């Protein structure tokens, strides 16, 4: 049989002159597509899994499911005509034809714009983490010890717990409000600037009222409010404006910024605390200046967020507003990520939120110069953690982008953090704490580098990214509550059992054990996620 008899080849008319639409007039795709289009198609290609030679495809569960559905009359019947038909993978790029270099807002950022986004995320992470950690883990505990040494742990637990509840509500509320905002400056930028101003003003006022526990409690809650007004739309910007293809890398630099800022925060806090009352007051004032400026600076570094006045929005009614606060439904991966991060960060704050007290009352318990030794130890730990966290954060993001995996590295990082917590439990000494800084710092650096990209990957609806990421960021606030409540409760019970006002070192051994357990549970929950590799 000749080509003409068979109907001709694609792009050529058959001998009888009749052109079959869609068959004989098909263009030659090798010539019709531009090199850029061919490259885009190749990016979307997903290799089909190789089948063992001895495998009988007719016995494959996936194929049988496809055939059963096909026989019921659904549109996939064409696939069932062959026993070897490949079963559709709902997560395959073939079924998600978005260009991975186009962000969710429909814009294809240039290399310069991606660089500016990365710098903005990293700088903001560093600048916010330094004063926040310095104040919350060193300066604030010292202020509370000055007020009443006997109740310092319970006061710190109360401030962290109440402040975290404020932060929890603020994160969801203002993440949702940013989704609904329509302005010439976009929907995220105005909230980022406003939140920084509120946080800075509140922290500055604490310098005036730092001798009153009620004043500190109220102002710290106001600072948490402002910080989370800024944080919720800030994190949502990664979903809006960072393309899928580079999100792991940007998340890695963001994680490196957090790790760097948190470790430098411990160093800065310890150095300020060495200078007594003057250093403590200076810490509050530095924090105020940083928070006032960081929102403005970040928005200025990023490519300008365009006006979204014309973006479609449902009519605002009481019902529509309430519906916007509704958690996502039928999204188990979303909740595995939420609870997993909550527990992981809960274990983190059980230790790091009380790092000054652990160093002073556990490692150097009974020593006359315990406070000075604790400050010096925290400073050295900060340097060690900074080095290992930077190495981990800067390498983990690009590597996971290359291998296409997020879930397993996050779970392994959690396990590594648990091993780090084990060090001071087995060795209650300066060496044990330095090993904690190295091992847990490495795990935390990897975790921070990848977890935000994992969170974005499990979002059920990109149009509600601000709200859903606000809910995911509840992990940051709920974890502080967990860390504060667990640690302060354990210490209070231990004091009651020993009938003492000073914290017995044995209390912190229980704290370490509980922290290890909840971090390992977090790793297990992350591995339950199915949508992300």
C-alpha positions in Angstrom: 0.0 0.0 0.0 1.4 3.5 -0.9 1.2 6.6 1.1 -1.5 8.0 -1.2 -3.6 4.9 -0.7 -3.1 5.2 3.0 -4.2 8.8 2.9 -0.8 10.5 2.7 1.6 11.7 5.4 1.0 14.7 7.7 1.5 18.0 5.9 1.1 16.4 2.4 -2.0 16.1 0.3 -3.0 12.5 -0.7 -3.1 11.5 -4.3 -6.9 12.0 -4.7 -6.6 15.7 -3.6 -8.9 15.4 -0.6 -7.5 17.0 2.5 -8.7 15.5 5.8 -9.0 18.3 8.4 -6.7 17.9 11.3 -4.8 15.0 9.6 -3.4 16.0 6.3 -3.1 19.7 7.0 -1.2 19.4 10.3 1.8 21.6 10.5 5.3 20.2 10.9 5.9 21.0 14.6 9.6 21.0 14.2 9.3 23.9 11.9 6.2 25.6 13.3 7.5 25.9 16.9 10.1 28.5 17.9 13.1 27.4 19.9 11.6 29.0 23.0 8.4 27.1 22.6 10.3 23.8 22.1 12.3 24.6 25.3 9.0 25.2 27.2 7.6 21.9 26.0 10.7 20.0 27.0 10.6 21.6 30.5 7.1 20.2 30.9 8.1 16.7 29.8 7.9 14.1 32.6 9.5 10.7 32.0 7.1 7.8 32.4 8.2 5.3 35.1 10.1 2.3 33.7 8.4 -1.1 33.9 10.2 -4.2 34.9 10.4 -6.7 32.0 8.7 -9.4 33.9 5.8 -7.1 35.0 2.4 -8.1 33.6 0.8 -4.7 33.0 -2.7 -6.3 33.0 -2.1 -7.1 36.7 -1.3 -3.4 37.5 -3.7 -1.9 40.0 -3.5 1.5 38.3 -4.2 0.1 34.8 -7.1 -2.0 36.2 -8.6 1.1 37.8 -8.3 3.0 34.6 -10.0 0.3 32.6 -12.9 0.0 35.2 -13.5 3.8 35.0 -13.2 3.7 31.2 -15.8 0.9 31.0 -18.2 3.0 33.1 -18.4 5.5 30.2 -16.0 8.3 31.3 -13.9 10.4 28.9 -10.8 8.3 29.6 -12.3 5.3 27.6 -9.8 5.9 24.8 -6.9 5.1 27.2 -8.4 1.8 28.2 -8.3 0.4 24.6 -4.8 -0.7 25.4 -3.9 -2.7 28.4 -0.5 -0.9 28.6 -2.1 2.6 28.6 -0.3 4.8 31.1 -2.5 5.9 34.1 -2.9 9.6 34.4 -0.8 11.1 37.2 -2.8 14.0 38.7 0.5 15.7 39.8 2.2 15.4 36.4 3.3 18.5 34.6 1.3 17.2 31.6 -1.8 18.0 33.6 -0.5 21.4 34.9 0.6 23.3 31.9 1.7 26.4 33.7 5.1 27.8 32.6 7.3 27.2 35.7 9.1 30.6 35.0 5.8 32.5 35.2 4.7 33.6 38.7 1.1 33.1 40.0 0.3 36.7 39.2 0.9 36.0 35.5 4.2 37.9 35.3 7.4 36.4 33.9 10.1 38.1 36.0 13.4 38.9 34.5 16.7 37.7 36.1 17.2 41.1 37.7 13.7 41.0 39.2 14.2 37.5 40.6 17.5 38.8 42.1 15.7 41.7 43.7 13.0 39.4 45.1 15.7 37.2 46.6 17.6 40.1 48.1 14.4 41.5 49.6 13.4 38.2 51.2 16.9 37.5 52.5 17.5 41.0 53.9 14.1 41.2 55.6 14.6 37.8 57.2 18.0 38.7 58.6 17.0 42.2 59.7 13.8 41.0 61.5 15.3 37.9 63.1 18.3 39.7 64.7 16.3 42.0 67.0 13.4 39.6 67.5 15.6 36.8 68.8 17.9 39.1 70.7 14.9 40.6 72.5 12.8 37.5 73.0 15.5 35.0 74.0 18.0 37.2 75.9 16.9 40.7 76.7 13.3 39.9 77.7 14.3 37.0 80.0 16.9 39.3 81.7 14.2 42.1 82.2 11.8 39.6 83.8 14.6 38.2 86.0 15.2 41.8 87.2 11.5 42.2 88.0 11.2 38.9 90.0 13.7 36.0 89.8 11.3 33.5 91.4 8.6 33.8 88.8 10.7 34.7 85.7 9.9 31.4 83.8 6.1 31.7 84.4 6.1 35.4 83.4 8.1 34.6 80.2 5.6 31.7 79.4 2.6 34.1 79.9 4.1 36.8 77.7 4.9 34.3 74.9 1.6 32.4 75.1 -0.6 35.5 75.1 1.5 37.2 72.5 1.3 34.2 70.3 -2.4 34.1 70.5 -2.5 37.7 69.3 0.0 36.8 66.5 -2.1 33.7 65.6 -5.2 35.8 65.0 -3.3 38.6 63.3 -1.7 36.2 60.9 -5.0 34.8 59.6 -6.9 38.0 59.7 -4.4 40.2 57.9 -3.3 37.4 55.5 -7.0 37.3 54.4 -7.4 41.1 54.3 -4.3 41.3 52.1 -6.0 38.8 49.7 -9.0 41.1 49.6 -7.1 44.4 49.3 -7.3 46.4 46.1 -5.1 49.5 45.8 -2.7 51.3 43.4 0.2 49.9 45.5 -1.0 46.3 45.2 -2.5 44.0 47.9 0.7 43.1 49.9 2.9 46.2 50.1 0.7 48.5 52.2 0.3 45.9 54.9 4.0 45.1 55.0 4.8 48.8 55.6 2.0 49.3 58.1 2.9 46.2 60.2 6.6 47.3 60.5 5.6 50.7 61.8 3.3 49.2 64.5 5.9 46.6 65.6 8.6 49.3 65.8 6.5 51.7 67.8 5.5 49.0 70.3 9.0 47.7 70.8 10.3 51.3 71.4 7.7 51.9 74.1 8.8 48.8 76.0 12.1 50.6 76.7 10.1 53.1 78.7 7.9 50.5 80.6 10.4 47.7 81.0 10.1 47.7 84.8 6.4 46.8 84.7 5.2 43.3 83.8 1.7 44.4 82.8 3.1 47.1 80.5 5.5 44.6 78.9 2.7 42.1 78.4 0.5 44.7 76.6 3.3 46.2 74.5 4.7 42.8 73.5 1.3 41.8 72.3 1.1 45.0 70.2 4.6 44.2 68.8 3.3 40.7 67.9 0.3 42.2 66.2 2.5 44.6 64.1 5.0 41.9 63.3 2.3 39.5 62.0 0.5 42.2 60.0 3.8 42.5 58.2 4.7 38.8 58.1 1.4 37.3 56.6 1.5 39.3 53.4 5.3 39.1 53.2 5.2 35.3 53.1 2.2 35.4 50.7 4.4 37.4 48.3 6.5 34.3 47.7 3.4 32.5 46.4 2.3 35.5 44.3 5.5 36.6 42.7 8.2 33.9 42.8 8.0 31.4 39.9 7.9 27.7 40.7 11.2 27.0 39.0 13.2 29.2 41.4 11.0 29.0 44.5 13.2 26.5 46.2 16.3 28.6 45.7 14.6 31.8 46.9 13.2 29.8 49.9 16.7 28.6 50.5 18.1 32.2 50.7 15.1 33.2 52.8 15.9 30.3 55.2 19.5 31.3 55.2 18.5 34.8 56.2 16.3 33.5 59.1 19.1 31.2 60.3 21.7 34.0 60.1 19.4 36.5 61.8 18.4 34.1 64.6 22.0 33.1 65.4 23.3 36.7 65.2 20.3 37.7 67.4 21.6 35.4 70.2 25.1 36.9 69.8 23.8 40.5 69.7 21.5 39.9 72.7 24.3 38.3 74.8 26.6 41.2 74.0 24.0 43.8 74.9 23.1 41.9 78.1 26.8 42.1 79.1 26.4 45.9 79.3 23.8 45.8 82.0 20.8 48.1 82.1 22.2 50.4 79.4 22.6 47.5 77.0 19.1 46.2 77.7 17.5 49.6 76.9 19.7 50.0 73.8 18.4 46.6 72.6 14.8 47.8 72.7 15.6 51.0 70.9 17.6 49.2 68.1 14.7 46.8 67.7 12.3 49.7 67.3 14.4 51.3 64.6 14.8 48.1 62.6 11.1 47.2 62.6 10.1 50.8 61.6 12.4 50.7 58.6 12.4 47.1 57.4 9.0 47.1 55.8 9.7 50.2 53.8 13.2 49.0 52.7 11.9 45.6 51.6 9.1 47.0 49.5 11.6 49.4 47.9 14.1 46.6 47.0 11.5 44.4 45.5 10.2 45.1 42.0 7.3 47.5 42.5 4.0 45.7 43.1 1.6 46.9 40.5 -1.8 48.3 41.0 -4.5 45.7 41.4 -7.5 48.0 41.5 -9.0 46.2 38.5 -8.5 42.7 39.9 -11.8 40.8 40.3 -13.1 40.5 43.8 -16.4 39.2 45.2 -18.7 41.8 46.7 -17.7 42.4 50.3 -20.4 41.3 52.7 -20.3 39.9 56.2 -20.8 36.4 54.9 -18.0 36.8 52.2 -15.6 38.1 54.8 -16.3 35.2 57.2 -16.0 32.7 54.3 -12.6 34.1 53.5 -11.4 33.0 57.0 -12.6 29.4 56.4 -9.8 26.9 56.5 -9.3 24.9 53.3 -11.3 21.7 53.1 -10.4 18.3 51.6 -6.7 19.2 51.9 -5.0 16.6 54.2 -1.5 17.5 53.0 -2.1 21.1 54.0 -2.9 20.0 57.6 0.0 17.5 57.8 2.3 20.4 56.8 0.6 22.7 59.4 0.8 20.3 62.3 4.3 19.1 61.3 5.7 22.6 61.3 3.9 23.5 64.5 5.4 20.6 66.4 8.9 21.0 64.9 9.0 24.7 65.8 7.4 23.9 69.2 10.4 21.7 70.0 12.7 24.5 68.7 11.1 27.1 71.0 11.1 24.8 74.0 14.9 25.0 73.9 15.8 28.3 72.1 13.1 30.3 73.9 14.7 29.5 77.2 18.3 29.3 76.0 19.5 32.0 78.5 17.9 30.2 81.4 19.1 26.8 80.3 22.7 28.1 80.1 22.5 29.9 83.4 20.4 27.4 85.5 21.3 24.1 83.9 24.8 24.2 82.4 26.3 26.7 84.9 24.0 25.9 87.9 25.5 26.9 91.2 28.4 28.9 89.8 28.9 32.5 91.0 29.4 33.9 87.5 26.6 31.9 85.9 25.1 34.9 84.1 28.4 36.0 82.5 29.3 32.4 81.6 25.8 32.0 80.0 26.2 35.1 77.9 29.6 34.0 76.7 28.3 30.5 75.9 25.3 31.9 73.9 27.7 34.1 71.9 29.9 31.1 70.9 26.9 29.0 70.1 25.6 31.7 67.9 28.8 31.8 65.8 28.7 28.0 65.4 25.1 27.9 64.5 25.6 30.7 62.1 28.3 28.9 60.1 26.5 25.5 59.9 23.1 27.1 59.2 24.4 29.2 56.4 26.1 26.2 54.8 22.9 24.1 55.1 20.5 26.8 54.0 22.5 28.0 50.9 23.0 24.5 49.6 19.8 22.7 50.6 17.4 25.0 48.5 19.2 24.7 45.1 19.8 20.9 45.7 16.1 20.3 46.3 15.2 22.3 43.2 17.5 20.1 41.2 16.3 16.7 42.6 12.7 17.9 42.8 12.2 16.7 46.4 11.0 18.7 49.4 9.3 16.3 51.9 12.1 13.9 52.7 14.8 16.6 53.3 12.4 18.4 55.6 11.7 15.2 57.6 15.4 14.3 57.8 16.2 17.9 59.0 13.7 17.5 61.8 15.4 14.2 62.9 18.8 15.9 62.8 17.5 18.6 65.0 16.2 16.0 67.5 19.7 14.5 67.6 21.1 17.9 68.4 18.7 18.3 71.4 20.0 14.9 72.6 23.6 16.3 73.1 23.0 18.5 76.2 20.8 15.8 77.7 23.6 13.3 77.5 26.3 15.9 78.2 25.1 18.6 80.5 28.2 20.8 79.9 29.5 23.5 77.7 30.6 20.8 75.2 27.1 19.4 75.1 25.6 22.9 74.3 28.3 23.5 71.6 27.4 20.2 70.0 23.7 21.1 70.2 24.6 24.4 68.4 26.4 22.5 65.6 24.1 19.5 65.0 20.7 21.2 65.7 21.9 24.3 63.8 22.6 22.1 60.7 19.2 20.5 60.9 17.4 23.8 61.5 19.3 25.4 58.6 18.2 22.7 56.2 14.6 22.8 57.6 14.3 26.6 57.1 15.7 26.4 53.6 13.1 24.0 52.3 10.0 24.2 54.6 8.6 27.4 53.1 8.8 25.9 49.6 7.1 22.8 50.9 4.3 24.9 52.5 3.7 26.8 49.2 3.5 23.4 47.4 0.7 22.1 49.5 -1.5 25.2 49.1 -4.9 24.0 47.8 -5.8 27.3 46.1 -3.3 29.9 44.8 -6.1 32.6 44.8 -6.3 32.3 48.6 -2.5 32.1 49.2 -2.5 34.9 51.7 -5.2 33.3 53.8 -3.9 29.8 53.6 -0.3 30.8 54.2 -1.6 32.8 57.1 -3.1 29.6 58.5 0.2 27.7 57.8 2.1 30.5 59.6 -0.1 29.8 62.6 2.6 27.2 63.1 5.0 29.9 64.0 2.7 31.3 66.7 1.2 28.1 67.9 4.7 26.7 68.3 5.7 29.5 70.5 2.7 28.8 72.7 3.6 25.1 72.8 7.2 25.8 73.6 6.4 28.3 76.3 3.6 26.4 77.9 5.4 23.0 77.9 8.7 24.4 79.2 7.2 26.7 81.9 4.8 24.0 83.0 7.5 21.4 83.4 9.6 23.9 85.3 6.7 24.9 87.6 5.9 21.3 88.4 9.5 20.5 89.1 9.8 23.5 91.5 6.7 22.3 93.3 7.9 18.8 93.6 11.3 19.9 95.0 9.7 22.7 97.1 12.2 25.3 95.8 12.1 28.7 94.1 15.2 28.3 92.0 14.9 26.0 89.0 16.4 22.5 89.6 18.6 21.4 86.7 16.6 18.1 86.5 13.7 20.1 85.1 15.6 20.9 81.9 16.3 17.2 81.3 12.6 16.6 81.1 12.3 19.6 78.7 14.9 18.0 76.4 13.1 14.7 76.3 9.7 16.2 75.6 11.2 18.4 72.8 12.9 15.4 71.1 9.6 13.4 71.1 7.5 16.2 69.5 10.1 16.9 66.9 10.2 13.2 65.9 6.4 13.3 65.6 6.7 16.3 63.3 9.0 14.4 61.0 6.5 11.5 60.8 3.7 13.9 59.9 5.7 15.5 57.1 6.3 12.1 55.6 2.5 11.6 55.5 2.3 14.3 52.8 1.4 12.7 49.5 1.2 15.6 47.0 4.9 16.6 47.3 7.9 14.3 46.9 
